[in-house]
Amino acid sequence: MFILANLLDAIAQILDIGLTIYMWIVIIRALISWVNPDPYNPIVRFLYSATEPVLYEVRKRLPFMGGIDISPIVVILAIIFIKLFLVTTLKDLAWQIKTGGAL
């Protein structure tokens, strides 16, 4: 059973790292949007292409806020929720399997 525990622990750690990186990409995208970035800059294009699909889906579901885009905040809160719930649950499950605790 230790193999399953190690697999769950590895998945939790990779998910945690991936979500943290994506959260920082969303934050940088939000900060970049406050200035007038060059749309042909490769970094700006990467930030927009990596975040726009998610932000667009969130924007579609939010009410109009008078020109204020709160979709990055919603996405960051969702990432934090996933990290606190899913990643922690996977790590706890892996620990219980390793120690032989009750599921």
MIGUTOR-281461 format. One record per residue: residue number from 1; z, x negated, y of N, C-alpha, C, O in turn. Coordinates in steps of 0.1 Angstrom, whole numbers, plus 5000, padded with zeros to 4 digits. Atoms other than C-alpha are relative to their C-alpha. Layout:
! MIGUTOR-281461
+-----+------+------+------+------+------+------+------+------+------+------+------+------+
|  nr |  n_z |  n_x |  n_y | ca_z | ca_x | ca_y |  c_z |  c_x |  c_y |  o_z |  o_x |  o_y |
+-----+------+------+------+------+------+------+------+------+------+------+------+------+
| NUM |    Z |    X |    Y |    Z |    X |    Y |    Z |    X |    Y |    Z |    X |    Y |
...
+-----+------+------+------+------+------+------+------+------+------+------+------+------+
//
This chain:
! MIGUTOR-281461
+-----+------+------+------+------+------+------+------+------+------+------+------+------+
|  nr |  n_z |  n_x |  n_y | ca_z | ca_x | ca_y |  c_z |  c_x |  c_y |  o_z |  o_x |  o_y |
+-----+------+------+------+------+------+------+------+------+------+------+------+------+
|   1 | 5000 | 4992 | 4988 | 5000 | 5000 | 5000 | 5000 | 4991 | 5013 | 4997 | 4996 | 5024 |
|   2 | 5000 | 5009 | 4988 | 5004 | 4970 | 5023 | 4986 | 4998 | 5006 | 4985 | 4996 | 5018 |
|   3 | 5013 | 5001 | 4995 | 4966 | 4969 | 5026 | 4997 | 5011 | 5009 | 4991 | 5009 | 5020 |
|   4 | 5002 | 4988 | 4992 | 4965 | 5004 | 5040 | 5008 | 4998 | 5013 | 5003 | 5002 | 5024 |
|   5 | 4991 | 5002 | 4988 | 4994 | 4995 | 5064 | 4993 | 4990 | 5009 | 4993 | 4992 | 5021 |
|   6 | 5006 | 5010 | 4992 | 4976 | 4964 | 5076 | 4987 | 5005 | 5006 | 4984 | 5002 | 5018 |
|   7 | 5013 | 4994 | 4994 | 4943 | 4984 | 5081 | 5004 | 5009 | 5011 | 4998 | 5008 | 5022 |
|   8 | 4996 | 4991 | 4989 | 4961 | 5010 | 5101 | 5005 | 4992 | 5012 | 5003 | 4996 | 5024 |
|   9 | 4995 | 5008 | 4989 | 4979 | 4984 | 5122 | 4988 | 4993 | 5007 | 4989 | 4992 | 5019 |
|  10 | 5011 | 5007 | 4994 | 4946 | 4965 | 5128 | 4992 | 5010 | 5008 | 4988 | 5007 | 5020 |
|  11 | 5007 | 4989 | 4992 | 4929 | 4998 | 5139 | 5007 | 5003 | 5012 | 5001 | 5005 | 5023 |
|  12 | 4992 | 4996 | 4988 | 4957 | 5006 | 5162 | 4999 | 4989 | 5011 | 4998 | 4992 | 5023 |
|  13 | 5001 | 5011 | 4990 | 4956 | 4971 | 5178 | 4986 | 4999 | 5007 | 4985 | 4997 | 5019 |
|  14 | 5014 | 5000 | 4994 | 4918 | 4972 | 5183 | 4998 | 5011 | 5009 | 4992 | 5010 | 5020 |
|  15 | 5001 | 4988 | 4991 | 4920 | 5007 | 5197 | 5007 | 4998 | 5013 | 5002 | 5002 | 5023 |
|  16 | 4992 | 5003 | 4988 | 4947 | 4996 | 5221 | 4993 | 4991 | 5009 | 4993 | 4993 | 5021 |
|  17 | 5007 | 5010 | 4992 | 4927 | 4966 | 5233 | 4988 | 5007 | 5006 | 4985 | 5005 | 5018 |
|  18 | 5012 | 4994 | 4995 | 4895 | 4986 | 5236 | 5003 | 5010 | 5011 | 4996 | 5011 | 5021 |
|  19 | 4996 | 4990 | 4989 | 4912 | 5014 | 5256 | 5005 | 4993 | 5012 | 5002 | 4998 | 5023 |
|  20 | 4995 | 5007 | 4988 | 4929 | 4989 | 5279 | 4988 | 4994 | 5007 | 4987 | 4995 | 5020 |
|  21 | 5012 | 5005 | 4993 | 4895 | 4972 | 5286 | 4993 | 5011 | 5007 | 4988 | 5009 | 5019 |
|  22 | 5008 | 4989 | 4994 | 4878 | 5005 | 5292 | 5008 | 5006 | 5013 | 5002 | 5010 | 5023 |
|  23 | 4992 | 4996 | 4989 | 4907 | 5016 | 5315 | 4997 | 4991 | 5012 | 4996 | 4996 | 5024 |
|  24 | 5002 | 5009 | 4989 | 4902 | 4985 | 5336 | 4985 | 5001 | 5006 | 4983 | 4999 | 5018 |
|  25 | 5014 | 4998 | 4996 | 4864 | 4991 | 5337 | 5000 | 5012 | 5009 | 4993 | 5012 | 5019 |
|  26 | 5000 | 4988 | 4992 | 4871 | 5026 | 5351 | 5007 | 4997 | 5013 | 5002 | 5002 | 5024 |
|  27 | 4993 | 5003 | 4987 | 4895 | 5012 | 5377 | 4991 | 4992 | 5009 | 4990 | 4994 | 5021 |
|  28 | 5009 | 5008 | 4992 | 4870 | 4986 | 5388 | 4989 | 5008 | 5006 | 4985 | 5006 | 5017 |
|  29 | 5011 | 4991 | 4995 | 4843 | 5012 | 5390 | 5005 | 5008 | 5012 | 4997 | 5010 | 5022 |
|  30 | 4995 | 4992 | 4989 | 4865 | 5034 | 5412 | 5002 | 4991 | 5013 | 4999 | 4996 | 5024 |
|  31 | 4999 | 5008 | 4988 | 4873 | 5005 | 5435 | 4987 | 4996 | 5006 | 4985 | 4995 | 5018 |
|  32 | 5013 | 5003 | 4995 | 4837 | 4995 | 5437 | 4993 | 5011 | 5008 | 4986 | 5009 | 5017 |
|  33 | 5007 | 4988 | 4994 | 4827 | 5030 | 5447 | 5005 | 5002 | 5015 | 4999 | 5009 | 5022 |
|  34 | 4995 | 4999 | 4987 | 4848 | 5026 | 5479 | 4991 | 4992 | 5010 | 4992 | 4995 | 5022 |
|  35 | 5009 | 5008 | 4991 | 4823 | 5000 | 5493 | 4986 | 5004 | 4996 | 4983 | 5013 | 4988 |
|  36 | 5014 | 4997 | 5003 | 4785 | 5002 | 5493 | 4994 | 4988 | 4992 | 4989 | 4979 | 4997 |
|  37 | 5005 | 5011 | 5008 | 4776 | 4981 | 5463 | 4985 | 5000 | 4999 | 4979 | 5010 | 5000 |
|  38 | 5014 | 5001 | 5003 | 4742 | 4968 | 5456 | 4997 | 5006 | 4986 | 5001 | 5001 | 4976 |
|  39 | 5003 | 4994 | 5013 | 4728 | 4991 | 5429 | 4992 | 4992 | 4990 | 4991 | 4996 | 4979 |
|  40 | 5008 | 5008 | 5009 | 4706 | 4964 | 5415 | 5008 | 4988 | 4995 | 5003 | 4980 | 4986 |
|  41 | 4991 | 5011 | 5005 | 4735 | 4940 | 5409 | 5003 | 5003 | 4985 | 5007 | 5014 | 4982 |
|  42 | 4997 | 4997 | 5014 | 4739 | 4936 | 5371 | 5014 | 5004 | 4996 | 5016 | 5012 | 4987 |
|  43 | 4987 | 4996 | 5003 | 4776 | 4939 | 5372 | 5003 | 5015 | 5004 | 5009 | 5023 | 4997 |
|  44 | 4999 | 4986 | 4996 | 4774 | 4972 | 5392 | 4993 | 5009 | 4991 | 4998 | 5020 | 4987 |
|  45 | 5007 | 4992 | 5009 | 4748 | 4985 | 5369 | 5007 | 5002 | 4986 | 5007 | 5012 | 4981 |
|  46 | 4992 | 4999 | 5012 | 4770 | 4977 | 5339 | 5012 | 5009 | 5001 | 5014 | 5018 | 4993 |
|  47 | 4989 | 4991 | 4998 | 4800 | 4994 | 5354 | 4996 | 5014 | 5000 | 5003 | 5023 | 4995 |
|  48 | 5005 | 4986 | 4999 | 4780 | 5025 | 5362 | 4995 | 5005 | 4986 | 4998 | 5016 | 4982 |
|  49 | 5005 | 4996 | 5013 | 4763 | 5026 | 5328 | 5011 | 5002 | 4990 | 5010 | 5010 | 4980 |
|  50 | 4989 | 4999 | 5010 | 4796 | 5021 | 5309 | 5009 | 5012 | 5003 | 5015 | 5017 | 4994 |
|  51 | 4991 | 4990 | 4997 | 4815 | 5047 | 5328 | 4994 | 5014 | 5004 | 5001 | 5024 | 5002 |
|  52 | 5006 | 4988 | 4995 | 4791 | 5073 | 5341 | 4999 | 5012 | 4989 | 5002 | 5023 | 4993 |
|  53 | 5000 | 4989 | 5010 | 4787 | 5093 | 5308 | 5013 | 5007 | 4999 | 5014 | 5019 | 4998 |
|  54 | 4987 | 4994 | 5001 | 4824 | 5098 | 5305 | 5004 | 5007 | 5013 | 5009 | 5019 | 5013 |
|  55 | 4996 | 4994 | 4987 | 4830 | 5105 | 5342 | 4992 | 5012 | 5003 | 4997 | 5022 | 5009 |
|  56 | 5009 | 4988 | 4997 | 4801 | 5129 | 5344 | 5005 | 5012 | 4992 | 5006 | 5023 | 4997 |
|  57 | 4995 | 4989 | 5008 | 4815 | 5150 | 5315 | 5013 | 5005 | 5006 | 5016 | 5017 | 5006 |
|  58 | 4988 | 4995 | 4994 | 4849 | 5151 | 5332 | 4997 | 5007 | 5013 | 5003 | 5018 | 5016 |
|  59 | 5004 | 4994 | 4987 | 4833 | 5159 | 5366 | 4995 | 5015 | 4998 | 4998 | 5024 | 5006 |
|  60 | 5006 | 4987 | 5003 | 4815 | 5189 | 5350 | 5011 | 5010 | 4998 | 5009 | 5022 | 5001 |
|  61 | 4989 | 4991 | 5004 | 4848 | 5204 | 5339 | 5011 | 5002 | 5011 | 5019 | 5010 | 5010 |
|  62 | 4990 | 4999 | 4989 | 4868 | 5198 | 5371 | 4995 | 5010 | 5011 | 4983 | 5010 | 5013 |
|  63 | 5004 | 4992 | 4989 | 4868 | 5222 | 5400 | 4996 | 4991 | 5012 | 5000 | 4980 | 5013 |
|  64 | 5004 | 5008 | 4988 | 4852 | 5211 | 5433 | 5011 | 4997 | 5009 | 5019 | 5006 | 5012 |
|  65 | 4988 | 5004 | 4992 | 4878 | 5192 | 5453 | 4996 | 4996 | 5014 | 5003 | 4988 | 5020 |
|  66 | 5003 | 5003 | 4986 | 4860 | 5190 | 5486 | 4995 | 4986 | 5002 | 4998 | 4980 | 5012 |
|  67 | 5005 | 5013 | 4999 | 4842 | 5157 | 5480 | 5008 | 4989 | 4995 | 5004 | 4977 | 4995 |
|  68 | 4991 | 5010 | 5006 | 4871 | 5139 | 5464 | 4997 | 5000 | 4985 | 4999 | 5010 | 4978 |
|  69 | 5003 | 5002 | 5015 | 4862 | 5125 | 5429 | 5013 | 4996 | 4994 | 5016 | 4984 | 4995 |
|  70 | 4988 | 5004 | 5007 | 4893 | 5126 | 5408 | 4998 | 4997 | 4985 | 5007 | 4996 | 4977 |
|  71 | 5003 | 5002 | 5014 | 4875 | 5121 | 5375 | 5005 | 4986 | 4995 | 5009 | 4986 | 4984 |
|  72 | 4994 | 5012 | 5005 | 4886 | 5084 | 5373 | 5015 | 5001 | 4996 | 5019 | 4996 | 4987 |
|  73 | 4986 | 4998 | 5003 | 4922 | 5095 | 5375 | 5002 | 5008 | 4987 | 5011 | 5004 | 4979 |
|  74 | 4999 | 4992 | 5012 | 4917 | 5121 | 5348 | 4997 | 4991 | 4988 | 5004 | 4992 | 4977 |
|  75 | 5004 | 5009 | 5012 | 4900 | 5095 | 5325 | 5011 | 4990 | 4998 | 5014 | 4988 | 4986 |
|  76 | 4989 | 5009 | 5002 | 4928 | 5070 | 5331 | 5012 | 5007 | 4994 | 5018 | 5001 | 4985 |
|  77 | 4989 | 4993 | 5006 | 4954 | 5096 | 5323 | 4997 | 5003 | 4985 | 5006 | 5003 | 4977 |
|  78 | 5004 | 4998 | 5014 | 4935 | 5105 | 5291 | 5002 | 4988 | 4992 | 5006 | 4988 | 4980 |
|  79 | 4998 | 5012 | 5007 | 4934 | 5069 | 5281 | 5014 | 4996 | 4997 | 5018 | 4992 | 4986 |
|  80 | 4986 | 5002 | 5002 | 4971 | 5065 | 5287 | 5006 | 5009 | 4989 | 5014 | 5005 | 4981 |
|  81 | 4995 | 4991 | 5010 | 4978 | 5096 | 5266 | 4996 | 4996 | 4986 | 5004 | 4996 | 4977 |
|  82 | 5005 | 5004 | 5013 | 4956 | 5084 | 5238 | 5008 | 4987 | 4995 | 5011 | 4986 | 4983 |
|  83 | 4992 | 5012 | 5003 | 4974 | 5050 | 5239 | 5014 | 5003 | 4996 | 5019 | 4998 | 4986 |
|  84 | 4986 | 4996 | 5003 | 5008 | 5066 | 5239 | 5001 | 5008 | 4987 | 5011 | 5006 | 4980 |
|  85 | 4999 | 4992 | 5012 | 5001 | 5091 | 5212 | 4993 | 4994 | 4988 | 5000 | 4992 | 4978 |
|  86 | 5007 | 5004 | 5012 | 4974 | 5079 | 5188 | 5003 | 4986 | 4996 | 5006 | 4983 | 4984 |
|  87 | 4998 | 5014 | 5004 | 4979 | 5041 | 5189 | 5015 | 4999 | 4995 | 5017 | 4992 | 4985 |
|  88 | 4986 | 5001 | 5004 | 5017 | 5045 | 5187 | 5002 | 5007 | 4986 | 5009 | 5002 | 4978 |
|  89 | 4999 | 4993 | 5013 | 5013 | 5070 | 5158 | 4995 | 4991 | 4989 | 5001 | 4990 | 4978 |
|  90 | 5005 | 5009 | 5010 | 4991 | 5046 | 5139 | 5009 | 4988 | 4997 | 5011 | 4985 | 4985 |
|  91 | 4991 | 5012 | 5002 | 5015 | 5017 | 5144 | 5012 | 5005 | 4993 | 5017 | 4998 | 4984 |
|  92 | 4988 | 4995 | 5007 | 5045 | 5038 | 5133 | 4996 | 5004 | 4986 | 5005 | 5001 | 4977 |
|  93 | 5004 | 4997 | 5013 | 5026 | 5050 | 5103 | 4998 | 4988 | 4992 | 5002 | 4987 | 4980 |
|  94 | 5001 | 5013 | 5007 | 5017 | 5015 | 5094 | 5013 | 4994 | 4996 | 5015 | 4988 | 4986 |
|  95 | 4986 | 5005 | 5002 | 5053 | 5004 | 5098 | 5007 | 5007 | 4989 | 5014 | 5001 | 4980 |
|  96 | 4994 | 4993 | 5010 | 5065 | 5032 | 5076 | 4994 | 4997 | 4986 | 5002 | 4996 | 4976 |
|  97 | 5006 | 5004 | 5012 | 5040 | 5023 | 5049 | 5005 | 4987 | 4995 | 5008 | 4984 | 4983 |
|  98 | 4996 | 5014 | 5004 | 5050 | 4986 | 5050 | 5015 | 5000 | 4995 | 5018 | 4993 | 4986 |
|  99 | 4986 | 5001 | 5004 | 5087 | 4993 | 5048 | 5004 | 5010 | 4989 | 5016 | 5010 | 4985 |
| 100 | 4997 | 4991 | 5010 | 5085 | 5021 | 5023 | 5008 | 5012 | 5005 | 5014 | 5019 | 4997 |
| 101 | 4993 | 4988 | 4994 | 5100 | 5047 | 5047 | 4993 | 5013 | 4996 | 4982 | 5013 | 4992 |
| 102 | 5006 | 4986 | 5003 | 5095 | 5084 | 5043 | 4990 | 5003 | 5010 | 4991 | 5001 | 5022 |
| 103 | 5011 | 4995 | 4991 | 5063 | 5098 | 5057 | 5004 | 5013 | 5005 | 4996 | 5019 | 5013 |
+-----+------+------+------+------+------+------+------+------+------+------+------+------+
//
